Amino acid sequence: MADLQLLAFDWSTFPCALTPSNHSTGYVRDGHGKYLHRVLYEAEVGPIPAGLTIDHLCNHKNCLETFHMEPVTSGENTRRAFVRSGLLVDISRPCSHGHPPEWRNWGKQGWKCAACNREACRRRSRGKVS
């Protein structure tokens, strides 16, 4: 499922089936030490292909709703987690202020819109922002 589809999806159609976590990672394990979301996915949907992991599209590790799960590579799962957290920016899209895509990586400050950064620098130099 594409990232934009995830953001626009109405999760109330299929709400999360949250279960209290019984593991330090935030996941739920069954009585045999297996991750319960994986057990349920394989029982309801089918086998998880080799080399893939389950991505919780709803971003809740303790959700057991198989509709919210998708087998993906570990790298894709990590990338999506960064997108959901806001740490990864889609640099092909305009910023939230509508400036054309012109993103710059400012190191520890992360990705910022170059136009917004220029405006902030101008305001600081005029003494309007500390």
Sequence and secondary structure as in RCSB ss.txt:
>XXXX:A:sequence
MADLQLLAFDWSTFPCALTPSNHSTGYVRDGHGKYLHRVLYEAEVGPIPAGLTIDHLCNHKNCLETFHMEPVTSG
ENTRRAFVRSGLLVDISRPCSHGHPPEWRNWGKQGWKCAACNREACRRRSRGKVS
>XXXX:A:secstr
  HHHHHH  TTSS   B    STTS  B TTS BHHHHHHHHHT    TT EEEETTS TTB  GGGEEEE HH
HHHHHHHHHHTSS  TTS  TT   S EEE GGG EEEHHHHHHHHHHHHTTS  
